[in-house]
Amino acid sequence: MGVCGHLRHVPRKKCLFEVTVRTVQARFLLRPSVALNEIILGVLGRAQRLHEVEIIAFCFLSGHFHLLVRVNDAKQLSDFMCYLNSNLAREVCRLADWGDKVWARRYRAIEVSDEPEAQRERLKYILSHGVKEFLVEKVLEWPGVHAARALLEGKPLEGTWFDRTQEYSARRRGEENERDRFATPEAVTLSPLPCWEHLSPEDQKKKIADLVREIEEEAAAQREAMGKTVLGR
């Protein structure tokens, strides 16, 4: 179900990577829902806490997801992604009643250079998802797990981790399975884009707002030029 991947070269500490993971056959196994959104944030928050990876941004579409992360070495990235993908795959199979593998292949991790414009463009690309596909008009309208609202408004990124091992043991003992009995709250913490670390939190939010405005204006111009309309959530 999960695909972990080989160790990749990480040239230095605090190296920035864009990570992409796609579902098998581009199936919509990550289609947004209240239940799945809660689980994604729970698994992502737990993976971050256990492996101490800095997360700058992320977005989860129906058939793939992107992360912008900062790591110190190849093992840290590999362990983090293995934990995230394997646990998320199990939860997706439960929700979607899916018995096959979830991920198409090993995650793809591309190093992002220290150049401010390169980092800005990668962040812009990740935040544009949902809008650039003409699914929604505004970045904040995407109903799936997306870092934009937390980056713009400081909204907490909170989810739930469900201990399925404990649940299974309780069922084996014939105990009643209450949904929250083996549930633990988890939170995702976001770090600044490296080239913006020197800025105040308010100035960082202004930079994010500029990116979001660019994304929405460019998508609107593309829709008009192509005669397209927003498909809707």
Disulfide bonds with the S-S distance in Angstrom:
Cys4-Cys82 2.17
